[in-house]
Every structure is written in C-alpha cells, then in structure tokens.
Amino acid sequence: MNVTVRLTIAALVFSASAAVAQSGADALDPIRQLYASAEYEEALTALGRLQSPTPTTELEINRYRALCLIALNRSSEADRVIESIVAADPLYQPSASDASPHVRAAFSTVRQRVLPAVARSLYIEAKAAYDRKAYADAAQTLEKTVRVIDTMESPAKDELADLRVLASGFLDLSKAATAPPPAAAPAATATSKPAITAPPPAPAVPPNTGLVVLRQDVPPLPFSVVSLGPGVYTGVLELQIDEGGNVTSARIIQSVQPLYDRILLNAARDWKYEAPRISGKPIATMKRVEIVLKR
C-alpha cells in the first residue's frame, strides 16, 4: 500500500471517530467507504474507535463489524458479533439486495442457534408482564415472540410450536384486557316499544345417526394451564364432517379455556370418522363434542 493510500485511510479512520458524536449514522460513511474499497482491517480499526450514541447506531456498527469479519474469514469472531445483533434485534435479517449469500448464510446459522433462547426469554418477559396485569406491555412482547418464532426455519420452528400456541393465546387475552368496553346501549324511553322479531329458523342439520368415531384424541391441557392448580374445564366443540368422514370445519361453541381452545381446534381438524349413511350412501353431518378435562 503506498503512502497516499495509507494517509487516505488514516484520514477516514480519524473522521469516523471524530464525527460519531455529531451525527450518528453519518459517522459510518467513512466505514462504508473503507468496506466498499475492501479495506476490511482498516474498517475494523475505525469501527473500534467509534462510540455509539444510540442503540440503533450500535446495531449498525455491529453489522459492519460482522461484514468485515466475514470478509476476512474470521468466522468465530463474526459469529459472536452476529449473536449480539440477533439478541438486540431478533427480527433483523440481511436482505438479498444488500448482502451476499455467504453473509446471509452466516446470519441464518447463528439465528437458528440463538433464536429459540431469545423466543423463550421474550415469552417469560411477556408472561411476567401479563401476571402483573401490564397487558399493553405483555401484548407488545407476545406479538414480538410470535413474530420471532415465525421467522425461524425448521426444525427450530417446529420445536417451538407449543410455545407459539401459548404466546398467541396470551396475546389474545392481553388484547382483550386492553380493549375499550363496548358502548352502552341507549336507554329505552317510556313510550318506545321493543321490536318483536321472529327467531330465525333453525338450519337443517343432517342426522348423525350411525356416525362412527375412528379417531378423536382429545389433547391434554398445556403445562401453563396445569400449573394453575386443580380444577375442571368443560366446553363444547362443533364439527362439520363430510361424506368421507373428514372434519371440514371446527368451532368452539363453549370455550374450554382460552389457551386450550386453539390446541383443541388444531387437534380436531385431524380427527376421523365413518360418515352415516342414508340408503347406503354416506352423507355429510354435524357433531358436537363435549369436552371435560381435569387438572
């Protein structure tokens, strides 16, 4: 490297360290120039001189630090930096437009390793907020928990399927707790008369006489419910069953327990029956299943 190039790099390093206190993101412009010129060691030196004024700038600094380390094949150091990025911003993923496949693969590998612990930590934080009735904080963190799990790839994502169900259930409860109460209906005046309307006719329901249960495994209560202590939970599930004995739709008529309802609905879609017959021909039908669970 000639003297002119060395002086230029030194000037860039100095300007990066001097400017950071004045303009956050603009202080990274010299770093970007060094990185674009493939001066990775010099860029790392400049990054080491920066003092981050904000968490956002710190993330950007670490992203360039990771890029330089990857370019220098310093994989173990790059992994540690990427871990700090994922811990600070678990939803961040480099896009195909601004990162090479090699960089994206490095981030993906670390995310697969780190995100399960991050998701569990977020859920614990959200559940603690829910327990102290800070429902708005709980909803925000639970929504982040669900989004983090959804960004994972299998098998890590599959291993956290139960946690996602729990997070989604508590998210619904948190949102319900923060929703404004419905507006009160205006009081009827003394002269007004209530409108009398005929009840809608009951829909015709094919008889389920002869319906044979082939598979109807009711899932157990999740640990988050069992840990609440002894009790009995009851509810009613309504199924629509086609001619082949498959469940085409399922809905909760009477809630068993908000967290458990989602688990039950997911299980019910895999239940199997032998459809009833009329004149030897199978017909679609409806079935209501009463659920009684004890913990």
ABEGO torsion letter per residue (X at the ends): XBAAAAAAAAAAAAAAAAAAAAAEAAAAAAAAAAAAAGBAAAAAAAAAABBBABAAAAAAAAAAAAAAAAAAGBAAAAAAAAAAAAAABAABBBBAAABBAAAAAAAAAAAAAAAAAAAAAAAAAAAAAAAAGBAAAAAAAAAAAAAAAAABBOAAAAAAAAAAAAAAAAAAAAAAAABBBBBBBBBBBAABBBBBBBBBBBBBBBBABGBBBABBBBBBBBAAAAAAEBEBBBBBBBBBBBAAGBBABBBBABBABAAAAAAAAAAAAABBBBBBBBGGBBBBBBBBBBBBBBX
